[in-house]
Amino acid sequence: MGIANRMRSPARRVGFYGAAIARELIPNLIWAMRKERWFAEVARTGVDEELRLRVNYYNKLAQGAELGMHAVRLDDVPRGASYYYFDLRRDICAFKQTLRLHPLFGDIAYVPDVPSIVKSRPVGSENTRSVLLKLNRLRHFQLFRDPFSFEQKAPHAVWRGSAHSRVRRELIARHGMRRDHDIGHAGVPRDGLVPTQRLLPQEQMRFRYIISVEGNDVATNTQWIMASNSICLMPKPRFETWFMEGRLQPFVHYVPLNDDLSDLDERIAWCEENRDDAREIVANAQSHVAKFYDDRREALISLLVLQKYFERTGQIEPSPFSTEIFD
């Protein structure tokens, strides 16, 4: 299993770039025709409330939002961050290429001054200029099969990651030397911390409790933890992506931890004493994850998010369905 998983990552990258290059070979007109066909269907039948909520959650721009002088044409988006570029291209290729937007690639932990397309943003009501798209999906939206049931797992906690943030160092300082849990820094030596053995996601799934701790912005393991049969333990999210971490509810989708991780044992004890509630949290988390793997629905939501972006920045006229869908 270890060799297979080590091979999987290069194979996924090859598949990602192969699919991206293949999409680039298809004329934009084809993607535009698909968009118009889908939008005609939306105008005729409408959308369900969950889809409408997601579109407006990702894009909170008000009418008349000022685009800013540094926006780029769609056909001139920088190619430097290739994962981000190709994920963005799969959505913007359906629109007129003279339209403009402001892309911010990378870990964005602040709210920009102008309406910007981002992978991540702070959670809260003040992030209206940060428009989320499903960027860097190769890293943030990968799942792994969990071969263990909740009952088969060891009733302890596990965490692996780079201790490059205060909270992660706090986690290791408090719990890294314990024998019941398996918590350690992986990567290069840092701040006197000696790296420990890396654990693949499937190896971490042997534990009933997997800890998720934010780094530069979101924690990249939250999605696959919540898709597994383990409990996700984490402090309340401060940042969010397309996964809508800001909508996750404590004791519904995950079990909350204090910011200093001091209540780890208390939370595990609660789960062990309330097994039915714990299993329900796992089921709720899996239901949340399932929303993001209908490819057609995801593509439609992305197109609607961009349609609202171009409308609200005054670049195109509102569509017939805009008043019914866009807040």
Secondary structure as GFF3:
##gff-version 3
##sequence-region A 1 327
A	DSSP	alpha_helix	2	25	.	.	.	ID=ss1
A	DSSP	alpha_helix	28	45	.	.	.	ID=ss2
A	DSSP	alpha_helix	49	58	.	.	.	ID=ss3
A	DSSP	beta_strand	72	73	.	.	.	ID=ss4
A	DSSP	three_ten_helix	74	76	.	.	.	ID=ss5
A	DSSP	alpha_helix	82	92	.	.	.	ID=ss6
A	DSSP	beta_strand	100	101	.	.	.	ID=ss7
A	DSSP	beta_strand	103	104	.	.	.	ID=ss8
A	DSSP	beta_strand	116	118	.	.	.	ID=ss9
A	DSSP	beta_strand	121	122	.	.	.	ID=ss10
A	DSSP	beta_strand	130	132	.	.	.	ID=ss11
A	DSSP	alpha_helix	137	140	.	.	.	ID=ss12
A	DSSP	beta_strand	154	161	.	.	.	ID=ss13
A	DSSP	alpha_helix	166	175	.	.	.	ID=ss14
A	DSSP	beta_strand	182	185	.	.	.	ID=ss15
A	DSSP	alpha_helix	201	204	.	.	.	ID=ss16
A	DSSP	beta_strand	207	211	.	.	.	ID=ss17
A	DSSP	alpha_helix	222	227	.	.	.	ID=ss18
A	DSSP	beta_strand	231	234	.	.	.	ID=ss19
A	DSSP	beta_strand	239	240	.	.	.	ID=ss20
A	DSSP	three_ten_helix	245	247	.	.	.	ID=ss21
A	DSSP	beta_strand	255	256	.	.	.	ID=ss22
A	DSSP	alpha_helix	264	273	.	.	.	ID=ss23
A	DSSP	alpha_helix	275	290	.	.	.	ID=ss24
A	DSSP	alpha_helix	295	312	.	.	.	ID=ss25
A	DSSP	alpha_helix	322	325	.	.	.	ID=ss26
###
